[in-house]
């Protein structure tokens, strides 16, 4: 595992990939990245998991460099606080194609991530009933497809990355009238079955 750029951690080893292949660990990391430092008790409340389970999974995430203690948040020393060590995790699929162990670990992690996206999208659909109509109207759920060359697909992926980076930079800190907004994009060649 190495860091690609400030705020980003790149996955290279199978152990780190397997650490993120667990749904609760992935959820804990997501909470810490989106909402900031949390105590173990706050993570228990946010996930519904037992405190022992949260502590165990935080230890695994810490072992692989995904989270670090946040002692500056501790008031009385009775409860430990944690924060994300990075804003983003990256994985380059081409780096592990020739390595069966890393390929298997990456596939397990990616499947867990995709399953979490599915759950998150269903939760968003359920939450629409409690949202203001203008927030529902501003939401989008769509897909598309086109016949593209390899170079065109690379261009599409780069453009989507630029859009993501623009809005991520703008929305890093809470502001008046702002609320957490999520986007999920994928660019991939379809199988020809």
MODELLER restraints for C-alpha pairs under 7 A, 6 or more apart:
rsr = mdl.restraints
at = mdl.atoms
rsr.add(forms.Gaussian(group=physical.xy_distance, feature=features.Distance(at['CA:1:A'], at['CA:10:A']), mean=5.64, stdev=0.5))
rsr.add(forms.Gaussian(group=physical.xy_distance, feature=features.Distance(at['CA:1:A'], at['CA:11:A']), mean=4.58, stdev=0.5))
rsr.add(forms.Gaussian(group=physical.xy_distance, feature=features.Distance(at['CA:1:A'], at['CA:12:A']), mean=4.46, stdev=0.5))
rsr.add(forms.Gaussian(group=physical.xy_distance, feature=features.Distance(at['CA:1:A'], at['CA:13:A']), mean=5.70, stdev=0.5))
rsr.add(forms.Gaussian(group=physical.xy_distance, feature=features.Distance(at['CA:2:A'], at['CA:9:A']), mean=5.87, stdev=0.5))
rsr.add(forms.Gaussian(group=physical.xy_distance, feature=features.Distance(at['CA:2:A'], at['CA:10:A']), mean=5.10, stdev=0.5))
rsr.add(forms.Gaussian(group=physical.xy_distance, feature=features.Distance(at['CA:2:A'], at['CA:11:A']), mean=6.59, stdev=0.5))
rsr.add(forms.Gaussian(group=physical.xy_distance, feature=features.Distance(at['CA:3:A'], at['CA:9:A']), mean=4.27, stdev=0.5))
rsr.add(forms.Gaussian(group=physical.xy_distance, feature=features.Distance(at['CA:3:A'], at['CA:10:A']), mean=5.28, stdev=0.5))
rsr.add(forms.Gaussian(group=physical.xy_distance, feature=features.Distance(at['CA:4:A'], at['CA:10:A']), mean=5.81, stdev=0.5))
rsr.add(forms.Gaussian(group=physical.xy_distance, feature=features.Distance(at['CA:7:A'], at['CA:86:A']), mean=4.69, stdev=0.5))
rsr.add(forms.Gaussian(group=physical.xy_distance, feature=features.Distance(at['CA:7:A'], at['CA:87:A']), mean=5.01, stdev=0.5))
rsr.add(forms.Gaussian(group=physical.xy_distance, feature=features.Distance(at['CA:7:A'], at['CA:88:A']), mean=6.44, stdev=0.5))
rsr.add(forms.Gaussian(group=physical.xy_distance, feature=features.Distance(at['CA:8:A'], at['CA:86:A']), mean=5.41, stdev=0.5))
rsr.add(forms.Gaussian(group=physical.xy_distance, feature=features.Distance(at['CA:8:A'], at['CA:87:A']), mean=5.83, stdev=0.5))
rsr.add(forms.Gaussian(group=physical.xy_distance, feature=features.Distance(at['CA:8:A'], at['CA:88:A']), mean=4.73, stdev=0.5))
rsr.add(forms.Gaussian(group=physical.xy_distance, feature=features.Distance(at['CA:8:A'], at['CA:89:A']), mean=5.69, stdev=0.5))
rsr.add(forms.Gaussian(group=physical.xy_distance, feature=features.Distance(at['CA:9:A'], at['CA:86:A']), mean=6.37, stdev=0.5))
rsr.add(forms.Gaussian(group=physical.xy_distance, feature=features.Distance(at['CA:9:A'], at['CA:88:A']), mean=6.33, stdev=0.5))
rsr.add(forms.Gaussian(group=physical.xy_distance, feature=features.Distance(at['CA:9:A'], at['CA:89:A']), mean=4.91, stdev=0.5))
rsr.add(forms.Gaussian(group=physical.xy_distance, feature=features.Distance(at['CA:9:A'], at['CA:90:A']), mean=6.16, stdev=0.5))
rsr.add(forms.Gaussian(group=physical.xy_distance, feature=features.Distance(at['CA:10:A'], at['CA:89:A']), mean=5.75, stdev=0.5))
rsr.add(forms.Gaussian(group=physical.xy_distance, feature=features.Distance(at['CA:10:A'], at['CA:90:A']), mean=4.64, stdev=0.5))
rsr.add(forms.Gaussian(group=physical.xy_distance, feature=features.Distance(at['CA:10:A'], at['CA:91:A']), mean=5.80, stdev=0.5))
rsr.add(forms.Gaussian(group=physical.xy_distance, feature=features.Distance(at['CA:11:A'], at['CA:17:A']), mean=6.65, stdev=0.5))
rsr.add(forms.Gaussian(group=physical.xy_distance, feature=features.Distance(at['CA:11:A'], at['CA:90:A']), mean=6.19, stdev=0.5))
rsr.add(forms.Gaussian(group=physical.xy_distance, feature=features.Distance(at['CA:11:A'], at['CA:91:A']), mean=5.35, stdev=0.5))
rsr.add(forms.Gaussian(group=physical.xy_distance, feature=features.Distance(at['CA:13:A'], at['CA:102:A']), mean=6.54, stdev=0.5))
rsr.add(forms.Gaussian(group=physical.xy_distance, feature=features.Distance(at['CA:14:A'], at['CA:101:A']), mean=6.62, stdev=0.5))
rsr.add(forms.Gaussian(group=physical.xy_distance, feature=features.Distance(at['CA:14:A'], at['CA:102:A']), mean=4.74, stdev=0.5))
rsr.add(forms.Gaussian(group=physical.xy_distance, feature=features.Distance(at['CA:14:A'], at['CA:105:A']), mean=5.39, stdev=0.5))
rsr.add(forms.Gaussian(group=physical.xy_distance, feature=features.Distance(at['CA:16:A'], at['CA:64:A']), mean=5.72, stdev=0.5))
rsr.add(forms.Gaussian(group=physical.xy_distance, feature=features.Distance(at['CA:17:A'], at['CA:105:A']), mean=5.59, stdev=0.5))
rsr.add(forms.Gaussian(group=physical.xy_distance, feature=features.Distance(at['CA:17:A'], at['CA:106:A']), mean=5.60, stdev=0.5))
rsr.add(forms.Gaussian(group=physical.xy_distance, feature=features.Distance(at['CA:17:A'], at['CA:109:A']), mean=5.82, stdev=0.5))
rsr.add(forms.Gaussian(group=physical.xy_distance, feature=features.Distance(at['CA:18:A'], at['CA:105:A']), mean=5.42, stdev=0.5))
rsr.add(forms.Gaussian(group=physical.xy_distance, feature=features.Distance(at['CA:18:A'], at['CA:109:A']), mean=6.19, stdev=0.5))
rsr.add(forms.Gaussian(group=physical.xy_distance, feature=features.Distance(at['CA:19:A'], at['CA:60:A']), mean=6.77, stdev=0.5))
rsr.add(forms.Gaussian(group=physical.xy_distance, feature=features.Distance(at['CA:19:A'], at['CA:61:A']), mean=6.73, stdev=0.5))
rsr.add(forms.Gaussian(group=physical.xy_distance, feature=features.Distance(at['CA:20:A'], at['CA:26:A']), mean=5.57, stdev=0.5))
rsr.add(forms.Gaussian(group=physical.xy_distance, feature=features.Distance(at['CA:20:A'], at['CA:109:A']), mean=5.69, stdev=0.5))
rsr.add(forms.Gaussian(group=physical.xy_distance, feature=features.Distance(at['CA:21:A'], at['CA:108:A']), mean=5.64, stdev=0.5))
rsr.add(forms.Gaussian(group=physical.xy_distance, feature=features.Distance(at['CA:21:A'], at['CA:109:A']), mean=3.86, stdev=0.5))
rsr.add(forms.Gaussian(group=physical.xy_distance, feature=features.Distance(at['CA:21:A'], at['CA:112:A']), mean=5.50, stdev=0.5))
rsr.add(forms.Gaussian(group=physical.xy_distance, feature=features.Distance(at['CA:22:A'], at['CA:112:A']), mean=6.73, stdev=0.5))
rsr.add(forms.Gaussian(group=physical.xy_distance, feature=features.Distance(at['CA:23:A'], at['CA:112:A']), mean=6.15, stdev=0.5))
rsr.add(forms.Gaussian(group=physical.xy_distance, feature=features.Distance(at['CA:25:A'], at['CA:57:A']), mean=5.79, stdev=0.5))
rsr.add(forms.Gaussian(group=physical.xy_distance, feature=features.Distance(at['CA:29:A'], at['CA:84:A']), mean=6.59, stdev=0.5))
rsr.add(forms.Gaussian(group=physical.xy_distance, feature=features.Distance(at['CA:32:A'], at['CA:38:A']), mean=6.66, stdev=0.5))
rsr.add(forms.Gaussian(group=physical.xy_distance, feature=features.Distance(at['CA:32:A'], at['CA:83:A']), mean=5.61, stdev=0.5))
rsr.add(forms.Gaussian(group=physical.xy_distance, feature=features.Distance(at['CA:32:A'], at['CA:84:A']), mean=5.41, stdev=0.5))
rsr.add(forms.Gaussian(group=physical.xy_distance, feature=features.Distance(at['CA:33:A'], at['CA:84:A']), mean=5.63, stdev=0.5))
rsr.add(forms.Gaussian(group=physical.xy_distance, feature=features.Distance(at['CA:33:A'], at['CA:87:A']), mean=6.02, stdev=0.5))
rsr.add(forms.Gaussian(group=physical.xy_distance, feature=features.Distance(at['CA:36:A'], at['CA:83:A']), mean=6.33, stdev=0.5))
rsr.add(forms.Gaussian(group=physical.xy_distance, feature=features.Distance(at['CA:37:A'], at['CA:70:A']), mean=6.94, stdev=0.5))
rsr.add(forms.Gaussian(group=physical.xy_distance, feature=features.Distance(at['CA:37:A'], at['CA:81:A']), mean=6.59, stdev=0.5))
rsr.add(forms.Gaussian(group=physical.xy_distance, feature=features.Distance(at['CA:37:A'], at['CA:82:A']), mean=5.42, stdev=0.5))
rsr.add(forms.Gaussian(group=physical.xy_distance, feature=features.Distance(at['CA:37:A'], at['CA:83:A']), mean=4.34, stdev=0.5))
rsr.add(forms.Gaussian(group=physical.xy_distance, feature=features.Distance(at['CA:38:A'], at['CA:81:A']), mean=5.47, stdev=0.5))
rsr.add(forms.Gaussian(group=physical.xy_distance, feature=features.Distance(at['CA:38:A'], at['CA:82:A']), mean=5.61, stdev=0.5))
rsr.add(forms.Gaussian(group=physical.xy_distance, feature=features.Distance(at['CA:38:A'], at['CA:83:A']), mean=6.66, stdev=0.5))
rsr.add(forms.Gaussian(group=physical.xy_distance, feature=features.Distance(at['CA:39:A'], at['CA:79:A']), mean=6.47, stdev=0.5))
rsr.add(forms.Gaussian(group=physical.xy_distance, feature=features.Distance(at['CA:39:A'], at['CA:80:A']), mean=5.64, stdev=0.5))
rsr.add(forms.Gaussian(group=physical.xy_distance, feature=features.Distance(at['CA:39:A'], at['CA:81:A']), mean=4.06, stdev=0.5))
rsr.add(forms.Gaussian(group=physical.xy_distance, feature=features.Distance(at['CA:39:A'], at['CA:82:A']), mean=6.18, stdev=0.5))
rsr.add(forms.Gaussian(group=physical.xy_distance, feature=features.Distance(at['CA:40:A'], at['CA:51:A']), mean=6.61, stdev=0.5))
rsr.add(forms.Gaussian(group=physical.xy_distance, feature=features.Distance(at['CA:40:A'], at['CA:54:A']), mean=6.69, stdev=0.5))
rsr.add(forms.Gaussian(group=physical.xy_distance, feature=features.Distance(at['CA:40:A'], at['CA:55:A']), mean=6.87, stdev=0.5))
rsr.add(forms.Gaussian(group=physical.xy_distance, feature=features.Distance(at['CA:40:A'], at['CA:79:A']), mean=6.87, stdev=0.5))
rsr.add(forms.Gaussian(group=physical.xy_distance, feature=features.Distance(at['CA:40:A'], at['CA:80:A']), mean=6.29, stdev=0.5))
rsr.add(forms.Gaussian(group=physical.xy_distance, feature=features.Distance(at['CA:40:A'], at['CA:81:A']), mean=6.38, stdev=0.5))
rsr.add(forms.Gaussian(group=physical.xy_distance, feature=features.Distance(at['CA:41:A'], at['CA:51:A']), mean=6.85, stdev=0.5))
rsr.add(forms.Gaussian(group=physical.xy_distance, feature=features.Distance(at['CA:44:A'], at['CA:50:A']), mean=6.12, stdev=0.5))
rsr.add(forms.Gaussian(group=physical.xy_distance, feature=features.Distance(at['CA:44:A'], at['CA:51:A']), mean=5.84, stdev=0.5))
rsr.add(forms.Gaussian(group=physical.xy_distance, feature=features.Distance(at['CA:44:A'], at['CA:54:A']), mean=6.76, stdev=0.5))
rsr.add(forms.Gaussian(group=physical.xy_distance, feature=features.Distance(at['CA:61:A'], at['CA:67:A']), mean=5.76, stdev=0.5))
rsr.add(forms.Gaussian(group=physical.xy_distance, feature=features.Distance(at['CA:62:A'], at['CA:68:A']), mean=5.86, stdev=0.5))
rsr.add(forms.Gaussian(group=physical.xy_distance, feature=features.Distance(at['CA:65:A'], at['CA:85:A']), mean=6.82, stdev=0.5))
rsr.add(forms.Gaussian(group=physical.xy_distance, feature=features.Distance(at['CA:66:A'], at['CA:84:A']), mean=6.08, stdev=0.5))
rsr.add(forms.Gaussian(group=physical.xy_distance, feature=features.Distance(at['CA:66:A'], at['CA:85:A']), mean=5.35, stdev=0.5))
rsr.add(forms.Gaussian(group=physical.xy_distance, feature=features.Distance(at['CA:66:A'], at['CA:86:A']), mean=6.75, stdev=0.5))
rsr.add(forms.Gaussian(group=physical.xy_distance, feature=features.Distance(at['CA:67:A'], at['CA:82:A']), mean=6.65, stdev=0.5))
rsr.add(forms.Gaussian(group=physical.xy_distance, feature=features.Distance(at['CA:67:A'], at['CA:83:A']), mean=5.59, stdev=0.5))
rsr.add(forms.Gaussian(group=physical.xy_distance, feature=features.Distance(at['CA:67:A'], at['CA:84:A']), mean=4.38, stdev=0.5))
rsr.add(forms.Gaussian(group=physical.xy_distance, feature=features.Distance(at['CA:67:A'], at['CA:85:A']), mean=4.77, stdev=0.5))
rsr.add(forms.Gaussian(group=physical.xy_distance, feature=features.Distance(at['CA:68:A'], at['CA:82:A']), mean=5.76, stdev=0.5))
rsr.add(forms.Gaussian(group=physical.xy_distance, feature=features.Distance(at['CA:68:A'], at['CA:83:A']), mean=5.61, stdev=0.5))
rsr.add(forms.Gaussian(group=physical.xy_distance, feature=features.Distance(at['CA:68:A'], at['CA:84:A']), mean=6.30, stdev=0.5))
rsr.add(forms.Gaussian(group=physical.xy_distance, feature=features.Distance(at['CA:68:A'], at['CA:85:A']), mean=5.79, stdev=0.5))
rsr.add(forms.Gaussian(group=physical.xy_distance, feature=features.Distance(at['CA:69:A'], at['CA:81:A']), mean=5.90, stdev=0.5))
rsr.add(forms.Gaussian(group=physical.xy_distance, feature=features.Distance(at['CA:69:A'], at['CA:82:A']), mean=4.41, stdev=0.5))
rsr.add(forms.Gaussian(group=physical.xy_distance, feature=features.Distance(at['CA:69:A'], at['CA:83:A']), mean=6.21, stdev=0.5))
rsr.add(forms.Gaussian(group=physical.xy_distance, feature=features.Distance(at['CA:70:A'], at['CA:81:A']), mean=5.07, stdev=0.5))
rsr.add(forms.Gaussian(group=physical.xy_distance, feature=features.Distance(at['CA:70:A'], at['CA:82:A']), mean=4.83, stdev=0.5))
rsr.add(forms.Gaussian(group=physical.xy_distance, feature=features.Distance(at['CA:70:A'], at['CA:83:A']), mean=5.85, stdev=0.5))
rsr.add(forms.Gaussian(group=physical.xy_distance, feature=features.Distance(at['CA:71:A'], at['CA:81:A']), mean=6.28, stdev=0.5))
rsr.add(forms.Gaussian(group=physical.xy_distance, feature=features.Distance(at['CA:73:A'], at['CA:81:A']), mean=6.39, stdev=0.5))
rsr.add(forms.Gaussian(group=physical.xy_distance, feature=features.Distance(at['CA:74:A'], at['CA:80:A']), mean=6.54, stdev=0.5))
rsr.add(forms.Gaussian(group=physical.xy_distance, feature=features.Distance(at['CA:74:A'], at['CA:81:A']), mean=6.30, stdev=0.5))
rsr.add(forms.Gaussian(group=physical.xy_distance, feature=features.Distance(at['CA:96:A'], at['CA:102:A']), mean=5.66, stdev=0.5))
rsr.add(forms.Gaussian(group=physical.xy_distance, feature=features.Distance(at['CA:96:A'], at['CA:103:A']), mean=5.39, stdev=0.5))
rsr.add(forms.Gaussian(group=physical.xy_distance, feature=features.Distance(at['CA:97:A'], at['CA:103:A']), mean=5.85, stdev=0.5))
rsr.add(forms.Gaussian(group=physical.xy_distance, feature=features.Distance(at['CA:128:A'], at['CA:136:A']), mean=6.32, stdev=0.5))
rsr.add(forms.Gaussian(group=physical.xy_distance, feature=features.Distance(at['CA:157:A'], at['CA:187:A']), mean=6.20, stdev=0.5))
